[in-house]
Amino acid sequence: MTTSDMTKPNHSVSFFDIGDHVIRVEASYLTGKESVYVDDKLISEKLTWRFTSEHNFELEGKQIRVRLKVGNLFTGPVSITLWVNGEEIDSDVWNMKRILKTTGSSQNWWKTILTIFVLGLIGGVIGYFIGGALATALKG
């Protein structure tokens, strides 16, 4: 297994080798987007905010399962596990410090958390005003 820290913040990328094939798993912990590639070809993609997520597919007659599991939303760890025909083959574990790391940047983890909080606050205020306007309009 080879692991590479992405230059994009809040992402993890894990690589697993099965025979002559390379399985790449990318996950964004900001957007919830997960992508699984086999030899750089997109095989499975989903948008999820669950604590456990699975991607299932077949490769050369073998049943492959990639499971992403979040231990704790704020501290991690996040494990990415590869299963072949029901047997655990390999795994990669990411802690939140590693996920929030931004290679080649001086951005601190607290700036990322603060940005998420501020965007959520702005979204809440906008939703409040839109909801109020809709309630008034529909009231008659």
C-alpha positions, 0 to 999 in steps of 0.5 A, a space after each residue: 500500500 502507498 499513501 499520499 497526502 493530497 495538496 487539497 485541504 480536507 482530503 485523504 487519498 489512499 492507494 491499494 494494490 491488487 495484482 496489476 491494478 491500483 485502487 485509489 480512494 479519495 474522500 473529502 471531509 468537507 463536502 462528503 464526496 467519496 470516489 473510488 478509482 481502479 487504474 485511474 478510471 472512476 468506478 464508484 462515487 457517492 456523496 455521504 455524511 454517514 459514519 460508515 460508507 461502502 463501495 462495492 464492485 467486481 474486479 477480475 471476478 473478485 468481489 471488492 469492498 472499500 469501507 470508509 469509517 469515521 471513528 469520531 467526527 472531530 478527532 477521527 480516526 478515519 479508516 479506509 479498508 479494502 476487502 477482497 472476497 470478504 477478507 480484509 486485505 489492507 487499510 489506511 488510517 487518517 487522523 483529523 490532524 493529517 486530514 486537515 493538513 494542507 501541504 505547501 500552505 501555512 493554513 492552520 487547522 483552526 482556520 479550516 474549522 473557523 471557515 466551516 463555522 462561519 459558512 454554516 452561520 451565514 447559511 443559517 442566516 440566509 435560510 432564516 430570511 428565506 424561510 420567513 419570506 416564504 412563510 409570509 408569502 404563503 400565509 396570504 
